[in-house]
Amino acid sequence: MSPFASSPSRARPWPLVAAAAACLISFAAFWVAQRVAHVNMLDVMVYRAEAETLRAGGDLYAMRATSANLAMTYPPFAAVLFLPLTLVDVPLMRTLSTAGNLLLVAALVRLSLQLVRPALAAPGRRADLWRTTLWVAAVVVWCEPVWTTLRYGQINLLVAVAVLWDLTRREGSRWAGLGIGLATAVKLTPGLFVVLLLAAGLLLWRRDRGTNQWLRTALTATGVFLVTTLAMVVALPADSKTFWTRTLFETGRVGHAEETANQSLSGVLARLMHTDAPGLWWLAAAVLLGGAAMALAVRAAVRGDRAVAVVVTAFTALMVSPISWSHHWVWCVPLLILLYERTTRAWQVTGAVALAFASFALWWVPHDPGRPELDQNAGQMLLSAVYPLTATAVFAGYALAVWRSRRPESPRGPEAAEAPRRTVVVREPQAVAKE
């Protein structure tokens, strides 16, 4: 290559500028649309009330906030994390919350791209990484989970970014595990990533007889979680005791299982059975599906396919949790990037899944405080289960691809002529090694 040749980062400056302009316009339009919709940012008001209760020395789990009479549902460490919200007035807090979440959308896209296409993080590809990040962020900000996260002022984007920050660190990073540990101390569901890391790490250790990045990250995350939680036991003993012995098991405290916003297996079964307590049916379904999905995730991790392992684990956590509100599904962002990169019919498959998350279909059914979800018909049940059905289809598609990859090659003969016509559901990671 000539020493006078332009570097990749300087060769095409205008596409990067165009991407930045498109993202800025999209974010500005999003902000205006949220203001026109008179979003109430209810959850960030609850977070502020939790921090104010902590500063006043009150009982965190007896607190009720906003006109919806909402209670605290997170571990005590979350209230400590929310203390900065009390340092500004409410209008400024809402503005900063929205601005921060929009920045986190871009961060989530960037980390997702690094996860799926690690070659984009190379120094010579940074311009490509940022250009792609800005274009994708301009689009995904309009999907329902992201819209609803900003509507309520939720922390889902922050949790996802903390997890992906850990899982996209370079090999040997001493900080990998910090984000997952802290995220689990704030909201317990990221703890399933520790299970993935530990299982994959132990299997690799058994195979290679040496420590590995998966195991080191698992141990770091576990240590950070334990230290943070024990610190809260010392600093807030009464609140810690209340949470770990009582509040943790009060799933009804969060909301009714049958609500259309609950996009977990529990919610689907509650609506299907016309009850707010699916009980053992949910437990059995969660164990079966969760076990099978995590087996796929661990297999992918051991085989070096980090992107599939992470995305499958994230969606497993959403499916098996008793309550997974629709705004928890911001993990659709790395899923869409993964599908576009790996599926043979990229536009068709990714477009169909994107439509599920951008359609707001779950809100097309009756939903109000009168609990009409207990009397849904078949069509309404399908609409209000759009995210779990999409996740199940993704799991099934990947499992089918794994099964096909393990089949022996077809014998030569007339059957071989049909081979080129077979559709491969998922490309192996080697297909993108050239990037």
Phi, psi and chi 1 to 4 in degrees:
 res  aa     phi    psi   chi1   chi2   chi3   chi4
   1 MET       -  136.7  176.2  173.6  153.9      -
   2 SER   -65.2  140.5  167.9      -      -      -
   3 PRO   -66.9  -14.6   23.3  -33.0      -      -
   4 PHE   -94.7    0.3  -58.3  102.4      -      -
   5 ALA   -68.1  145.5      -      -      -      -
   6 SER   -70.0  142.5  -60.6      -      -      -
   7 SER   -73.3  156.6   67.3      -      -      -
   8 PRO   -57.7  -32.0  -24.4   33.9      -      -
   9 SER   -75.1  -18.1   61.2      -      -      -
  10 ARG  -110.0   -8.7  -63.5 -178.8 -179.4  179.0
  11 ALA   -68.1  -39.2      -      -      -      -
  12 ARG  -133.9   76.2  -58.6  174.4   63.0 -168.4
  13 PRO   -71.1  -30.6   26.0  -33.8      -      -
  14 TRP   -65.8  -40.6  -76.0  109.6      -      -
  15 PRO   -58.0  -35.7  -27.8   36.6      -      -
  16 LEU   -67.1  -41.6 -178.4   57.9      -      -
  17 VAL   -64.0  -41.3  173.2      -      -      -
  18 ALA   -63.3  -41.2      -      -      -      -
  19 ALA   -63.8  -42.5      -      -      -      -
  20 ALA   -63.3  -41.0      -      -      -      -
  21 ALA   -65.5  -42.6      -      -      -      -
  22 ALA   -62.7  -42.2      -      -      -      -
  23 CYS   -65.8  -42.8 -173.6      -      -      -
  24 LEU   -63.0  -43.3 -176.4   61.0      -      -
  25 ILE   -64.7  -43.0  -68.2  170.7      -      -
  26 SER   -63.2  -44.0  179.3      -      -      -
  27 PHE   -65.0  -40.1  -81.2   15.0      -      -
  28 ALA   -64.9  -42.8      -      -      -      -
  29 ALA   -63.7  -38.8      -      -      -      -
  30 PHE   -61.0  -45.8 -177.7   93.0      -      -
  31 TRP   -60.0  -46.0 -164.8  -45.9      -      -
  32 VAL   -63.0  -43.0  170.7      -      -      -
  33 ALA   -61.7  -38.9      -      -      -      -
  34 GLN   -66.7  -38.8  -69.0 -112.6  -42.6      -
  35 ARG   -67.0  -41.4  -60.3  -73.2   80.3   76.3
  36 VAL   -63.4  -34.6  170.6      -      -      -
  37 ALA   -78.2   -3.5      -      -      -      -
  38 HIS    54.7   51.0  -59.1  -67.7      -      -
  39 VAL   -62.7  142.0  -65.0      -      -      -
  40 ASN   -94.6  -13.3   53.0   25.0      -      -
  41 MET    49.1   50.1  -58.0 -168.8   73.2      -
  42 LEU   -62.1  -42.6 -157.2   62.3      -      -
  43 ASP   -69.8  -37.0  -73.6  -17.8      -      -
  44 VAL   -67.4  -26.9   77.1      -      -      -
  45 MET   -68.6  -36.1  -64.7  -60.4  -62.7      -
  46 VAL   -66.9  -41.9  176.5      -      -      -
  47 TYR   -59.3  -42.1  -60.3  157.9      -      -
  48 ARG   -63.5  -43.1 -179.7 -173.8  177.4   94.1
  49 ALA   -62.6  -36.9      -      -      -      -
  50 GLU   -63.0  -45.5  -67.8  166.7    7.2      -
  51 ALA   -64.7  -39.0      -      -      -      -
  52 GLU   -65.5  -38.0  -71.0  174.9  -23.4      -
  53 THR   -63.4  -41.0  -58.4      -      -      -
  54 LEU   -63.0  -44.2  179.5   62.2      -      -
  55 ARG   -64.8  -32.1  -67.9 -177.2   60.9  177.2
  56 ALA   -84.4   -4.3      -      -      -      -
  57 GLY    76.1   23.8      -      -      -      -
  58 GLY   -86.2  179.9      -      -      -      -
  59 ASP   -84.6  112.1 -175.4  -18.2      -      -
  60 LEU   -61.1  -35.9  -75.1  173.9      -      -
  61 TYR   -95.4    1.7  -62.0   98.2      -      -
  62 ALA   -99.9  -10.5      -      -      -      -
  63 MET   -66.7  143.4  176.9 -142.0   75.7      -
  64 ARG  -132.1  140.8  -65.6  -67.6 -175.6  -83.5
  65 ALA  -138.4  154.6      -      -      -      -
  66 THR    66.0  173.0   74.5      -      -      -
  67 SER   -66.6  -18.8   58.0      -      -      -
  68 ALA   -84.2   -1.3      -      -      -      -
  69 ASN    57.2   47.9 -160.7   36.7      -      -
  70 LEU   -84.8  145.6  -62.6  175.9      -      -
  71 ALA  -108.7  166.5      -      -      -      -
  72 MET   -77.4  136.3 -179.8  170.9 -179.1      -
  73 THR  -124.6   -8.5   57.7      -      -      -
  74 TYR   -90.1  166.1  -62.8  156.5      -      -
  75 PRO   -61.6  162.4  -23.5   33.9      -      -
  76 PRO   -57.9  -31.2  -24.5   33.5      -      -
  77 PHE   -58.5  -28.8  177.4   63.5      -      -
  78 ALA   -61.0  -39.5      -      -      -      -
  79 ALA   -63.2  -35.4      -      -      -      -
  80 VAL   -65.5  -42.0  176.4      -      -      -
  81 LEU   -61.9  -31.2 -176.3   70.7      -      -
  82 PHE   -86.2   -2.2  -61.3  143.9      -      -
  83 LEU   -54.7  -39.3  -78.9  173.1      -      -
  84 PRO   -59.3  -21.1  -27.1   36.5      -      -
  85 LEU   -64.6  -22.8  -63.1  176.7      -      -
  86 THR   -84.7   -4.2   63.8      -      -      -
  87 LEU   -86.3   -8.3  -57.5  179.6      -      -
  88 VAL  -129.7  165.2  -63.5      -      -      -
  89 ASP   -76.5  169.3   58.7   26.8      -      -
  90 VAL   -62.7  -47.3  170.7      -      -      -
  91 PRO   -58.2  -43.3  -26.1   35.9      -      -
  92 LEU   -67.4  -36.9 -179.6   56.8      -      -
  93 MET   -60.4  -43.9  177.8 -166.1   70.5      -
  94 ARG   -64.5  -41.3  -71.8  178.1  168.9  173.7
  95 THR   -63.4  -46.5  -61.1      -      -      -
  96 LEU   -65.6  -36.5  -67.8  175.7      -      -
  97 SER   -63.4  -45.0  174.3      -      -      -
  98 THR   -64.9  -46.5  -59.4      -      -      -
  99 ALA   -61.9  -43.3      -      -      -      -
 100 GLY   -62.8  -40.8      -      -      -      -
 101 ASN   -68.5  -34.2  -93.7  -31.5      -      -
 102 LEU   -66.1  -39.0  -73.3  173.6      -      -
 103 LEU   -64.8  -36.3  -69.9  174.9      -      -
 104 LEU   -68.7  -28.7  -74.0  170.0      -      -
 105 VAL   -60.1  -47.3  171.4      -      -      -
 106 ALA   -63.8  -39.7      -      -      -      -
 107 ALA   -64.7  -40.3      -      -      -      -
 108 LEU   -63.5  -42.9  177.8   60.1      -      -
 109 VAL   -64.1  -45.1  172.2      -      -      -
 110 ARG   -60.8  -47.2 -170.7 -179.1 -168.8  -82.2
 111 LEU   -66.7  -34.9  -69.3  171.4      -      -
 112 SER   -64.8  -40.6  -61.0      -      -      -
 113 LEU   -64.4  -40.5  -73.4  167.3      -      -
 114 GLN   -63.9  -36.2  -74.5 -177.2 -129.3      -
 115 LEU   -66.1  -46.5  177.5   72.4      -      -
 116 VAL   -80.9  -37.6  175.9      -      -      -
 117 ARG  -128.9   76.5  -59.7  180.0   67.2 -177.3
 118 PRO   -55.6  -27.6  -22.4   32.6      -      -
 119 ALA   -62.2  -23.9      -      -      -      -
 120 LEU   -66.5  -19.5  -80.8  177.5      -      -
 121 ALA   -83.1   -4.9      -      -      -      -
 122 ALA   -62.9  146.7      -      -      -      -
 123 PRO   -51.4  -38.3  -27.6   35.2      -      -
 124 GLY   -76.7   -6.1      -      -      -      -
 125 ARG  -113.9    7.7  -58.9  -71.1  -56.3  -83.8
 126 ARG   -59.2  -39.5  -66.4  -65.7  173.8   85.7
 127 ALA   -62.4  -41.3      -      -      -      -
 128 ASP   -62.1  -41.9  -69.2  -23.2      -      -
 129 LEU   -61.6  -46.9  175.7   59.3      -      -
 130 TRP   -69.7  -37.6  -81.8  111.3      -      -
 131 ARG   -62.8  -45.8 -179.5  169.5   58.3 -109.1
 132 THR   -65.4  -41.0  -52.2      -      -      -
 133 THR   -56.9  -46.8  -65.4      -      -      -
 134 LEU   -68.1  -40.2  -67.0  169.5      -      -
 135 TRP   -64.8  -45.9  -79.5  115.6      -      -
 136 VAL   -66.3  -42.6  175.0      -      -      -
 137 ALA   -61.2  -36.4      -      -      -      -
 138 ALA   -61.7  -26.5      -      -      -      -
 139 VAL   -92.4  -50.7  175.7      -      -      -
 140 VAL   -70.2  -16.1  -61.3      -      -      -
 141 VAL   -61.4  -20.1   70.9      -      -      -
 142 TRP   -92.1   -1.6  -64.7   94.8      -      -
 143 CYS   -73.6  155.1   68.7      -      -      -
 144 GLU   -58.7  -44.7 -169.1  -85.6  -18.5      -
 145 PRO   -60.1  -39.0  -25.7   36.5      -      -
 146 VAL   -72.1  -44.5  175.1      -      -      -
 147 TRP   -55.6  -47.0  170.3  -82.2      -      -
 148 THR   -71.6  -33.1  -48.9      -      -      -
 149 THR   -60.1  -45.2  -71.8      -      -      -
 150 LEU   -73.4  -31.4  -85.8   87.1      -      -
 151 ARG   -60.0  -40.5  170.9 -170.6  176.5 -174.2
 152 TYR   -95.0  -10.3  -67.8  128.6      -      -
 153 GLY    72.1   39.1      -      -      -      -
 154 GLN   -79.9  171.7  -99.6  -79.1  -14.1      -
 155 ILE  -107.6   15.3   61.3  169.5      -      -
 156 ASN   -61.3  -40.9  -51.0  -60.0      -      -
 157 LEU   -64.6  -39.2  -68.9  163.8      -      -
 158 LEU   -63.2  -42.9  179.1   61.5      -      -
 159 VAL   -63.6  -46.0  169.6      -      -      -
 160 ALA   -63.4  -41.0      -      -      -      -
 161 VAL   -65.4  -40.2  165.0      -      -      -
 162 ALA   -61.1  -42.2      -      -      -      -
 163 VAL   -66.9  -47.9  171.2      -      -      -
 164 LEU   -69.0  -29.2  -74.4 -178.7      -      -
 165 TRP   -59.3  -43.1 -176.8   85.5      -      -
 166 ASP   -63.4  -44.4  -87.8   -7.2      -      -
 167 LEU   -85.1    2.4  -64.7  170.5      -      -
 168 THR  -118.5   12.2   53.4      -      -      -
 169 ARG   -69.1  155.1  -66.2  -57.1   88.0 -151.5
 170 ARG   -68.0  156.8   67.5 -179.2 -175.5  -82.6
 171 GLU   -57.7  130.3 -175.2   73.3   20.5      -
 172 GLY    89.9    0.3      -      -      -      -
 173 SER   -61.1  129.5  172.0      -      -      -
 174 ARG   -77.3  -13.5   67.7  178.9   63.5 -178.4
 175 TRP   -91.9  -14.4  -61.9  107.9      -      -
 176 ALA   -60.3  124.4      -      -      -      -
 177 GLY   116.5  -23.4      -      -      -      -
 178 LEU   -62.2  -46.9  176.6   64.5      -      -
 179 GLY   -64.2  -44.3      -      -      -      -
 180 ILE   -66.1  -40.8  -66.1  173.9      -      -
 181 GLY   -61.0  -45.6      -      -      -      -
 182 LEU   -68.9  -40.4  -68.8  175.4      -      -
 183 ALA   -61.6  -38.5      -      -      -      -
 184 THR   -69.6  -32.5  -54.6      -      -      -
 185 ALA   -70.4  -22.1      -      -      -      -
 186 VAL   -92.3  -40.1  171.9      -      -      -
 187 LYS  -146.7  114.3 -163.1  170.5 -174.3  178.0
 188 LEU   -64.3  -26.8  -61.7  178.4      -      -
 189 THR   -59.1  -30.6   48.8      -      -      -
 190 PRO   -61.5  -10.2  -25.7   35.7      -      -
 191 GLY   -60.9  -20.4      -      -      -      -
 192 LEU   -66.0  -26.3 -166.9   60.0      -      -
 193 PHE   -66.9  -30.9  -72.7   98.0      -      -
 194 VAL   -65.0  -39.2  179.7      -      -      -
 195 VAL   -60.1  -46.3  175.9      -      -      -
 196 LEU   -58.5  -50.1  167.9   70.3      -      -
 197 LEU   -61.3  -43.2  -69.0  163.7      -      -
 198 LEU   -68.1  -45.6 -170.3   59.1      -      -
 199 ALA   -63.1  -47.8      -      -      -      -
 200 ALA   -65.2  -41.2      -      -      -      -
 201 GLY   -62.4  -41.8      -      -      -      -
 202 LEU   -68.6  -39.7  -71.7  173.9      -      -
 203 LEU   -64.6  -40.3  -72.5  173.3      -      -
 204 LEU   -69.9  -36.5  -71.6  170.5      -      -
 205 TRP   -64.4  -40.2  173.3   81.8      -      -
 206 ARG   -65.2  -36.5 -177.9 -179.2  177.5 -175.5
 207 ARG   -75.5  -44.0 -174.4 -172.0   70.7 -174.1
 208 ASP   -99.9  -11.2  -56.8  -29.5      -      -
 209 ARG    57.0   42.8  -65.5  -61.0  176.2 -174.1
 210 GLY  -159.2  159.5      -      -      -      -
 211 THR   -67.9  158.1   57.5      -      -      -
 212 ASN  -145.2  168.7   54.3   76.4      -      -
 213 GLN   -62.9  -36.8 -174.6   65.2   36.4      -
 214 TRP   -60.4  -46.8  -67.3   90.9      -      -
 215 LEU   -68.4  -41.5 -165.1   54.5      -      -
 216 ARG   -62.9  -42.6  -74.2 -167.9  -66.1  -91.0
 217 THR   -64.7  -40.2  -56.5      -      -      -
 218 ALA   -61.3  -44.4      -      -      -      -
 219 LEU   -67.6  -39.1  -65.5  175.5      -      -
 220 THR   -64.5  -46.1  -60.0      -      -      -
 221 ALA   -61.5  -43.0      -      -      -      -
 222 THR   -63.6  -43.4  -58.3      -      -      -
 223 GLY   -62.8  -44.1      -      -      -      -
 224 VAL   -62.7  -43.4  169.6      -      -      -
 225 PHE   -61.6  -47.2  168.3   74.3      -      -
 226 LEU   -65.0  -43.9  -69.5  175.7      -      -
 227 VAL   -62.8  -44.9  168.1      -      -      -
 228 THR   -63.4  -44.6  -55.7      -      -      -
 229 THR   -67.0  -42.4  -59.4      -      -      -
 230 LEU   -66.2  -34.3  -70.2  173.9      -      -
 231 ALA   -62.5  -38.1      -      -      -      -
 232 MET   -69.5  -33.8  -68.6  -60.6   98.5      -
 233 VAL   -61.5  -38.7  170.3      -      -      -
 234 VAL   -73.8  -45.0  173.5      -      -      -
 235 ALA   -78.1  -36.3      -      -      -      -
 236 LEU  -131.2   67.6  -58.3  168.4      -      -
 237 PRO   -62.1  -41.9   21.4  -32.1      -      -
 238 ALA   -67.0  -45.7      -      -      -      -
 239 ASP   -66.0  -39.1  -69.2  -40.2      -      -
 240 SER   -62.9  -43.3  -65.0      -      -      -
 241 LYS   -63.0  -42.2 -180.0 -179.2  179.3 -178.4
 242 THR   -61.1  -45.3  -60.6      -      -      -
 243 PHE   -67.1  -51.0  177.5   80.5      -      -
 244 TRP   -76.6  -17.2  -67.1  107.3      -      -
 245 THR  -108.6  -15.2   62.2      -      -      -
 246 ARG  -136.3  -59.6 -168.0 -180.0   69.8 -160.5
 247 THR   -59.8  -37.6  -54.0      -      -      -
 248 LEU   -54.8  -31.1  175.3   61.5      -      -
 249 PHE   -98.4    0.1  -53.2  100.5      -      -
 250 GLU   -95.5   74.5  -64.4  174.7  -11.0      -
 251 THR   -64.1  -29.1   55.6      -      -      -
 252 GLY   -66.7  -16.6      -      -      -      -
 253 ARG   -64.7  -30.2  179.7 -173.7 -176.4   90.5
 254 VAL   -76.4  -38.8 -178.4      -      -      -
 255 GLY   161.5  177.1      -      -      -      -
 256 HIS   -77.9  136.4  -62.0  -62.3      -      -
 257 ALA   -61.2  -31.8      -      -      -      -
 258 GLU   -82.8   -4.5   81.2  -80.1   -4.1      -
 259 GLU   -56.4  140.7  -69.3 -177.0   41.6      -
 260 THR   -61.6  -27.0 -169.2      -      -      -
 261 ALA   -68.1  -19.6      -      -      -      -
 262 ASN   -81.9  104.0 -178.5   15.8      -      -
 263 GLN  -103.0   33.8  -68.9  -68.5  -67.9      -
 264 SER   -99.7  173.9   69.3      -      -      -
 265 LEU   -56.9  -39.2  -85.1  174.9      -      -
 266 SER   -58.7  -43.6  173.2      -      -      -
 267 GLY   -65.2  -42.6      -      -      -      -
 268 VAL   -60.9  -46.1  172.7      -      -      -
 269 LEU   -67.7  -37.2  -71.2  172.0      -      -
 270 ALA   -61.8  -42.8      -      -      -      -
 271 ARG   -70.9  -37.7  -67.2 -173.9  -72.0  -88.5
 272 LEU   -65.5  -38.4 -175.9   63.7      -      -
 273 MET   -93.9   -0.6  -60.9  168.1   61.7      -
 274 HIS    55.6   48.2  -55.4  -68.2      -      -
 275 THR  -146.9  157.5  177.8      -      -      -
 276 ASP   -95.6    5.8   61.4   -5.8      -      -
 277 ALA  -139.2   82.4      -      -      -      -
 278 PRO   -69.1  -15.1   21.3  -30.7      -      -
 279 GLY    54.6 -126.5      -      -      -      -
 280 LEU   -65.4  -27.0  -68.8  177.5      -      -
 281 TRP   -62.1  -43.7  -71.9  103.2      -      -
 282 TRP   -65.4  -44.0  160.0   72.1      -      -
 283 LEU   -59.7  -45.0 -176.9   61.2      -      -
 284 ALA   -64.3  -43.9      -      -      -      -
 285 ALA   -65.2  -40.7      -      -      -      -
 286 ALA   -64.8  -41.0      -      -      -      -
 287 VAL   -66.4  -45.0  169.3      -      -      -
 288 LEU   -67.6  -52.6  -70.3  173.4      -      -
 289 LEU   -68.0  -43.7 -176.6  139.8      -      -
 290 GLY   -62.0  -42.9      -      -      -      -
 291 GLY   -63.3  -44.5      -      -      -      -
 292 ALA   -66.0  -43.2      -      -      -      -
 293 ALA   -66.7  -40.7      -      -      -      -
 294 MET   -68.5  -30.5  -73.2  -54.5  -65.1      -
 295 ALA   -62.4  -41.5      -      -      -      -
 296 LEU   -64.6  -40.9  -70.7  173.0      -      -
 297 ALA   -64.4  -45.2      -      -      -      -
 298 VAL   -65.0  -40.3  172.2      -      -      -
 299 ARG   -59.1  -45.8  176.1 -169.8 -179.1  -83.4
 300 ALA   -62.2  -40.8      -      -      -      -
 301 ALA   -63.0  -45.4      -      -      -      -
 302 VAL   -64.5  -32.9  170.5      -      -      -
 303 ARG   -84.0    3.5  -68.0  170.0   62.1   89.4
 304 GLY    88.9    7.3      -      -      -      -
 305 ASP   -95.5   78.8 -162.5  -17.4      -      -
 306 ARG   -62.2  -39.7 -176.5 -178.3  -61.8  -99.4
 307 ALA   -61.2  -48.2      -      -      -      -
 308 VAL   -64.0  -42.5  167.3      -      -      -
 309 ALA   -58.7  -43.4      -      -      -      -
 310 VAL   -69.6  -47.5  170.6      -      -      -
 311 VAL   -65.5  -43.1  170.9      -      -      -
 312 VAL   -62.6  -40.4  170.7      -      -      -
 313 THR   -64.1  -43.1  -59.7      -      -      -
 314 ALA   -60.0  -45.1      -      -      -      -
 315 PHE   -73.4  -28.1  -85.8   72.5      -      -
 316 THR   -65.0  -44.5  -56.9      -      -      -
 317 ALA   -59.1  -41.3      -      -      -      -
 318 LEU   -66.2  -37.2  -67.8  167.2      -      -
 319 MET   -72.7  -42.1  -69.4  -78.1  -81.6      -
 320 VAL   -89.2  -14.0  -56.9      -      -      -
 321 SER   -63.4  142.5  175.7      -      -      -
 322 PRO   -57.9  -37.1  -23.6   33.3      -      -
 323 ILE  -130.9  121.0  -61.0  -73.2      -      -
 324 SER  -130.2   93.2  -71.6      -      -      -
 325 TRP   -62.4  157.4  -59.3  128.3      -      -
 326 SER   -59.3  -31.1   66.6      -      -      -
 327 HIS   -73.6  -11.8   50.1   75.6      -      -
 328 HIS   -70.8  -17.4  -65.6  167.6      -      -
 329 TRP   -85.5   28.9  -71.0   72.1      -      -
 330 VAL   -64.0  -10.6  -67.4      -      -      -
 331 TRP   -67.1   -4.3  -74.3   96.6      -      -
 332 CYS   -62.7  -23.8   65.9      -      -      -
 333 VAL   -64.7  -56.2  173.9      -      -      -
 334 PRO   -63.7  -29.8   17.5  -29.3      -      -
 335 LEU   -61.7  -46.7  170.5   66.4      -      -
 336 LEU   -63.2  -40.2  -68.5  171.3      -      -
 337 ILE   -64.9  -41.6  -66.8  171.4      -      -
 338 LEU   -63.8  -44.4  178.3   64.9      -      -
 339 LEU   -63.7  -41.6  -70.2  174.7      -      -
 340 TYR   -63.8  -36.6 -179.3   77.6      -      -
 341 GLU   -77.0  -33.5 -175.0   66.3   19.9      -
 342 ARG  -105.5  -27.0  -62.9  -75.0 -176.8   83.2
 343 THR   -81.0  147.3   51.4      -      -      -
 344 THR   -69.7  -35.6   53.8      -      -      -
 345 ARG  -103.9   70.8  -62.7  177.1  179.3  176.5
 346 ALA   -57.7  -50.6      -      -      -      -
 347 TRP   -66.5  -41.4  -78.6  108.3      -      -
 348 GLN   -66.8  -50.1  -64.7   94.9  -40.4      -
 349 VAL   -66.0  -49.3  174.5      -      -      -
 350 THR   -63.8  -38.8  -51.7      -      -      -
 351 GLY   -63.6  -40.7      -      -      -      -
 352 ALA   -64.7  -43.0      -      -      -      -
 353 VAL   -69.9  -39.5  174.5      -      -      -
 354 ALA   -61.0  -38.4      -      -      -      -
 355 LEU   -61.5  -38.5 -178.3   61.6      -      -
 356 ALA   -60.6  -38.7      -      -      -      -
 357 PHE   -88.5  -13.3  -72.1  104.8      -      -
 358 ALA  -105.6   -5.8      -      -      -      -
 359 SER   -81.4  -19.6   65.1      -      -      -
 360 PHE    58.9   26.4  -71.2   71.7      -      -
 361 ALA   -60.6  -32.2      -      -      -      -
 362 LEU   -65.1  -20.1   70.3  158.9      -      -
 363 TRP   -92.5    2.0  -60.7  111.7      -      -
 364 TRP   -78.8  -11.8  -61.2   -7.0      -      -
 365 VAL   -93.3  157.9  -56.2      -      -      -
 366 PRO   -58.0  132.4  -24.0   34.6      -      -
 367 HIS  -154.1  121.8   56.1  -80.0      -      -
 368 ASP  -165.2  174.6   58.1   45.9      -      -
 369 PRO   -58.8  -13.5  -26.6   36.0      -      -
 370 GLY   -76.1   -1.8      -      -      -      -
 371 ARG    60.9   51.6  -56.2  175.0   67.6 -179.6
 372 PRO   -68.6  -14.2   26.8  -36.2      -      -
 373 GLU   -63.5  -17.8  -67.3   95.9  -25.3      -
 374 LEU   -72.3  -11.8  -71.4  173.0      -      -
 375 ASP  -125.6   36.3  -61.7  -54.2      -      -
 376 GLN   -72.8  148.7  -73.3 -174.1  -12.9      -
 377 ASN   -90.5 -179.0   58.4   38.7      -      -
 378 ALA   -61.8  -43.6      -      -      -      -
 379 GLY   -62.7  -42.5      -      -      -      -
 380 GLN   -65.6  -36.1  -68.6  168.2  -18.8      -
 381 MET   -63.0  -39.8  -73.5 -178.8 -171.5      -
 382 LEU   -64.2  -44.3  -74.1  174.3      -      -
 383 LEU   -64.6  -40.2  -71.3  174.0      -      -
 384 SER   -82.0    2.3   61.7      -      -      -
 385 ALA  -116.9   24.3      -      -      -      -
 386 VAL   -61.8  -39.3   60.2      -      -      -
 387 TYR   -74.9  -47.7  -66.2  174.7      -      -
 388 PRO   -59.7  -38.1  -25.1   35.3      -      -
 389 LEU   -64.8  -39.6  -71.2  174.2      -      -
 390 THR   -64.2  -44.8  -58.8      -      -      -
 391 ALA   -62.5  -41.7      -      -      -      -
 392 THR   -62.6  -39.8  -58.2      -      -      -
 393 ALA   -64.5  -39.1      -      -      -      -
 394 VAL   -65.2  -45.7  169.0      -      -      -
 395 PHE   -58.3  -46.4  -70.6  161.4      -      -
 396 ALA   -64.1  -40.7      -      -      -      -
 397 GLY   -63.1  -42.6      -      -      -      -
 398 TYR   -68.7  -41.2 -179.7   63.5      -      -
 399 ALA   -61.1  -38.8      -      -      -      -
 400 LEU   -64.5  -40.9 -179.9   60.4      -      -
 401 ALA   -63.7  -40.0      -      -      -      -
 402 VAL   -63.4  -44.8  169.1      -      -      -
 403 TRP   -61.6  -43.8  176.8   73.1      -      -
 404 ARG   -64.1  -37.1  -75.7  179.0  172.1  175.9
 405 SER   -69.4  -20.9   69.9      -      -      -
 406 ARG   -94.0   -9.4  -63.2  178.9   64.4  179.8
 407 ARG   -70.7  144.8  -76.4 -167.8  -54.8  171.9
 408 PRO   -65.5  154.7   23.5  -33.3      -      -
 409 GLU   -62.6  147.2  -68.0 -174.1    4.7      -
 410 SER   -67.9  145.8  -60.0      -      -      -
 411 PRO   -66.6  150.5   24.2  -33.7      -      -
 412 ARG   -71.2  145.4  -63.2 -168.0  178.0  -84.1
 413 GLY   146.0 -157.2      -      -      -      -
 414 PRO   -59.1  -32.5  -22.3   31.9      -      -
 415 GLU   -64.8  -31.6  -60.0   88.2  -12.2      -
 416 ALA   -63.4  -26.7      -      -      -      -
 417 ALA   -64.4  -23.4      -      -      -      -
 418 GLU   -84.3  -14.3  -61.4  -61.7  -40.4      -
 419 ALA   -55.2  -45.5      -      -      -      -
 420 PRO   -61.3  -18.2  -21.4   33.3      -      -
 421 ARG   -89.0   -3.5  -77.1 -179.5 -102.0 -178.5
 422 ARG   -74.8  142.4  -70.2  174.1 -175.4  163.0
 423 THR   -93.0  125.6  -60.8      -      -      -
 424 VAL   -92.5  124.0  178.9      -      -      -
 425 VAL   -71.6  -44.1  178.0      -      -      -
 426 VAL  -133.5  131.9  179.5      -      -      -
 427 ARG   -79.9  143.9  -66.3 -160.9  -62.5  -94.7
 428 GLU   -69.5  157.3  -69.6  -66.3  -31.6      -
 429 PRO   -60.2  -24.2   17.3  -29.2      -      -
 430 GLN   -61.5  -21.0  -71.9   81.7   -2.0      -
 431 ALA   -65.6  -18.5      -      -      -      -
 432 VAL  -113.2   12.0  -62.5      -      -      -
 433 ALA   -67.1  -19.8      -      -      -      -
 434 LYS   -76.0  -11.1   63.2 -178.3 -178.0  -66.4
 435 GLU   -66.2      -  -67.3  -63.1  -20.2      -
